Amino acid sequence: MNSRTAVQFREIPETEIERALAHAYLVFHEVPDEDDIRKHHHDVLRRSLRLGAYEGDELVGLLAALPFELSVPGGELACPGLSFVSVAPTHRRRGVLSGLIGELYRRCAERGAPVAALWASEASIYGRFGFGPGTHGATVEIDSRRPLALRVEPDERPLRLIDPAKAPDVLGPYYARTRAARAGRIARSESWWRDAWMSEKDEDDSDMSPPRVVTLGEPVAGYAIYRTKSGDDAPGLVRLDDLEADSPQAAAALWRYLASIDLTGTVRAWGRPVDDPLLLFAGDRDQVRVTSEFPALWVRLVDVRAALEARAWAAPVDLVLDVRDETVPANAGRHRLTASPEGCAYAPTEDAADLALDVRDLASCYLGGTRPTDLVAAGVATEHTPGAAASLDAALRTALLPHTVDEF
């Protein structure tokens, strides 16, 4: 006789946040020993939609959705950011994760959020739920034991170190003004600046210094957020966490500064844009190396029509998409996409498909980071009408590749 009771899905009340954290720490094999890290986790869950999977009174699954706004080409959309996604080891392969994500999609529809996003700890899991890598990042290392060679003249306006406590006021307006230049970036609230970027202790490396913040010019024309770590028998490390600049010259000034910090020999920047101008204006690519490239923010088109109609389009396109979506059936089937810089319409049709693809692959293309022609070349999309993929390429194109470095 099977004594298992049915798993039910409901919101986790604020009074059970510590219980939810204990569940997450069990699944992720974590035992945070810093009070400020535990407090940060508690605050993230408090601000999130908390969905729990319960077997009776036992919490066996957790999904948190942070209420983000995501920049998309031509605008921004409500976009829940998934975090703390976890299933108890006793309840794997029982549909718990599928149920949690299905419940999230239902609530997205209720709340008018046509896209969702996450950072995947295990990339093999999320494709089957319709998520595709919407942005990519690169790890860049600079050998800073000698001056940084540059092909452009750095901006010579003054550099200024600011108190991290003032960063939300100083950097916040600049980031908000420049965020729309790239798709894939979340709006940073004052609490997000403080908790995610300016925490005294680094969650991943306790040997790192507190955050340092340097700005260029007045008004601000660029900034860098970084931490440092001394070396035992070698020069220390500068770890760049975020850098934004108005121009290549402003960026060059910030990179030159980072590479000239005393008692350090390496600048390591994780999660830089794949089209970072540093890679072109560096004077010596043996000194500036890309050591890895990886999928970063994974995107899910929960409502394909609403998502496509909300973004801007770079060129006219008129074709029929045949979309496969096993998780959200309303997205599946043939739809005619008619879009141009003036607007977009997306409606069901009985016409033959010009291009067939999975919703995960459409999500990868949505922000402009993946070309449909590359999907066809890889065999994961099917072009029924010659030129259809190239036409969609041109329509989806963005001036800059999508990018974010905000993890959650």
N, C-alpha and C positions, 0 to 999 in steps of 0.2 A: 504494500500500500504506500502511495506517495503522500508524505505528510507535508509537502511544501505548500505554502499559501501563495496566492497570486501576488506578483509584485505590482504595486501601485505607484503612481507618479503624482507628486504634489509639491507645492512650495515648502521650503524649509523656513520656519519662523526664525526671527532674529535671536530668540532665546536659545536656539540650538546651533549657533555658529561655531561654538567651541567643539561641539560634537561633530559637526561637518569637517572642521579642521583636523580633528583626530582621525577621521576616516581618510582624508586626503593624505595625511602624513603616513598612515599605514600603507596605503597603496603605493605611494611614491618613495617609500623607504627613507623618509626624512625625519629628523629630530632637531628642529631649529632650537639652538641654545641661546639665541639673542632675543631679548625681550622686544626690541624694536622691529625685528623681522616678523615675529609672531603678531605684533600689533599691526604691522602693514598687511599681513594676510587677513587678519580679522577685519580691518577697515575695507579691504577689497571686497570681501564677502558681504559686508554690511551694505555696500553701495550697489551690489549686484542683484539681479534676479537669481534666486537660489532654487534650483530644481533638485528634488531628492527622489530616489527610488527606495521604496519601503517594502519590506516583507514583514507584515504585521507592524510592530513598532521598531523593527531593526532597520537602520539606515544602511543600504547596500550599494548605493550609487549616488553620485553627486555631479552636477553640472552648474557652473556659475556663468552668468552672462552679464558682462559689464555694459552699461548704457553709453556706447560710444557714438560719435558722429565721424564718418569716414569720408575723406575727400575722394571724389570720383571725377572723371573728366567733365569739366564744366559745372561742377557743383559739389554737393555733399549729401549723404544719406544717413539715416539712422541705421546703425550696424551693431548688433550685439557682439561683443567680443568674448568668445568662449574661453573659460579657464577652469582649473581645478576639476577637469573632466576625469572621473575615476570610478571604477567598479570594484567592489570588494572581491578579494581572491576566491572566496567561496561561491561567488555568483557569476563567474565568467561564462560566456557562451549560453546565457539564458535570456538574451534579448534585452538586458538592462540598458546597455548603451543605446541600442536602437530606440528603446522607449523614451529615454531621456531626450535624445535628439529630435524624435518625432514630436514630443511635447514642446520643445523649444520652437520648432517650425510652426506649430499651431499658434503659439503665442506671438511669433513674429507676424503672422498674418493678422492677428487681432490688433497689433500695435502699429501696423504700417511700417514695418522694417523689412524691405525687400532683399537685403543682403545680410549675411553673418560672416564672421571671420574668426580665425584662431591661429595660434602657432602650434605646429604639430610636434609632439614629443616622439610619436611614432607615425611616420608619413604613410605607412602602408594601410593605416586604419581608415583615414578620412576620405579617401577617394570614393569608397563605396557609399558614403553618405552625401556625395555630390560636391565635396570641396576640391578645389584645384589651386595650385600655387599661383597666387595673383601678383606677388612681387618676389624678387630675388635679391640676395645680398652677396657681397664679396668681402672677404677678409684681406686687408691690405697691410703689409709690413714694410716699414722704412728702416734701412740701416742708417741710424743717425749718429754713427761714430765720426762722420764727416759732414760738412755742410750740405744741406739739401740742394741738389742741382735743379734749377728751374728754367723753363723756356719763356716764361712771362715775368714781367717786372712786378714784384709784390706791391700791393697798396701800402703806402707809407704812412697812412693815418695812425694815430697812437693806438696801442694795445693797452687794455686795462683789465686787471684782475678784479673781480667783484665778489662780494660776500655771497655764498650760495643761498643764504636766507633771502637775498634780494632778487634771486634769479626769476621767480615767477613774475615780478613786476617789470624787470628789465628785459628778459628774454621773451616773456609771454606775448606781448604785442607784436614783436618781430616775427616770432614763429607763426602767430595767427595770420599775419599779413602775407607771409610767404608760403603757407601750407598748401594753398590751392595750386601752386606751380607743379606739384607732383601728386598724382593720384595715389591712394593707399595710405594716407597719413591721418591719424586720429586727431581730433581736437583735444588739446591738453588743458584740463582744468587746473586751477590753482593747487588743489589737493594732489592731482597727478604729478605736477611739477615737483611738489614738495616730497611726496612719498616715493615715486618711481625714479626720480632723477637726482634728488638732493639728499638722499638718505646718507647719514654719516657713515654707516657700515655698509660695505658691499656684500650683497647676499651670496655672490658666487665665489668671492676671494677675500677672506678676512685680512689678508696681508696688504690689500690695496689701501691707499690713502683715502681720506674723504674726497668728495668731488671738488674739482677746481673749475672755475668758470672764467674764461677770457673773452673779452669783446673787442671788436675793432670799430674805431670811429665813434663819432657822436653827431647825429643819431647813429644807432647801431647799424653797421653794414655787414656784420657777420659775427659769429660766436663759435666757441668750441667748449665742450664739456669733457673733462678728462680726469683720470686718476693716475697716480704713479706708484711704483713699487721699487724698492732698492734691490740691487742684486747682491748675492753673497760674495761671489768671486768674479763678477763681471758687471759692466755698467747696467743700470737699472732700466725699467720699462715705463714707457708712457702708454697708457691704454686710452685711446680716444673712444668716447661713447657717442658723441653727437657733434656734428659740424655743419653749419649752414652759412652761406655767404651770398652776397648780392651779385658778385662778379668773379671771374677767374682770378683777377688780381687780388681781390679780398680773400678768396680761398687760399691763394698762394701765400699771403701774409700769415694766415693762421697755421698752415702746414709748416712754414719755415719756423715759426715760433715753437711749435710742438717738437720739431726735430732739433732744436737748439737748447733744450732744457738741460742744464748741467747735471752731471752724474748719471746720465741715461744714455743708452746705446741703441734702443729699439723703440719705434713707435708702432703700435699694433692697433689697427682700427677694424673692429668687427662690424659686419652688416652695412658696409658702404654701398651706395648705388652702383650698379654694374656699369653705368655710364658716367661715373665720377670723373669730372674734368681733370683731376689730379693725374689720371692714367695717361692723359695726352700732354699735359704741360710739364710733367716730370722730365727733367733733362737726362736722367739715366735710369732706364727701366731695370737695370740690375740692382739699383739702389731701392727702387720702389717696386715691390712684387705683390701680385695677387696670389695668395696661398690657398684660397678655397673660394668656391662659389656654391650657393645653396638656395633652395626654395625658402622663402621667409614667411610672409603672411599668406595664409590659405583663405580663399574666399568661397562663399557659397551663395549662389543666386536662389534665394528662397522663393522669390516671385520674379521669374524671368522677364515677364512683360514690364512690370513696374521698374525693374532695374534698367532694362534697355531704354525705356522711354525717359528715364531720369538723367541719363548721361548725354554729353555733347558728342557730336559726330564730325569727323574731319573732312569727309567727302561723301557724295551721294552713293547710296547702295540700295538695290531693290532685288531681293532674293528670298527664296523659301528655305527656312531652316527646319530640319527634322531632328528634334532634340529628344534624347533618351533621358528619362529621369524616373528611376524606380522608387525613389523615396517620396517625391512630391508629384503625384500623377498629373496634377493640374498643369504642370510645366511641359509635359510630354506631348509629342506629336508635331505635326507640321504647322508652321506659322510663317506668314509673310512679314518680313522685316523691310520696311521702307523708311529710310533715314537719310538725312542730309544735315548740313550745318544749321538749317532752319528748324529741325525737329525730327521726331521719330514716331512711327506707328508700328505696332506689332500685333497681329490678329490671326486667329485660326484660319486655315485654308485647306481646301481639298486639292490644290495644285500640287504637281510633282515637286519633290525636293530638289533643290540645287546643291545643298550641302547638308550632310548628316553628321552629328557629333553628340557626344555625351555631355550632360549638363556640367560635369566637372571641368571639361575642356573649354566649354563656353565661359565658365567662371575664370579660367586661367587667362582667357583673352580679354575679359571684360574691362580691366583697368588699363589695357594697352601693353602688357608685359610679354604676351605670347602671340605669335602670328598664326592665324588659321592656316596659312600655307605650310608652316612647319608641322602642324598637326597632320595635315594631309600627307606630307612627305614621310612622317613617322608611322603612318598607317593607322592612326587612332581616330581620324576623321575621313569621311568619304565624300569626294567631290563628284557630284553627278552631272554638273554643268561646268565645262571648262571655263576657268577664269573666275568662278564664284568665290573661291577662297581669297584670291588676290584682291577682288573687289571689297571683300570684308576687311582684309588687311588695311587697305587705304582708309576705309571709313573709321576703323578703330584706332588709328594711329594717334599717338600723343607726342608732343615736342620732347618731353623727358620721360624716361621709363618710370613706371610706378615704383615707389620705394617707401619703406618705413623702417625705423629702428626701435619703435616702441613695442617692447615685449609685454605680454600679459598672460 
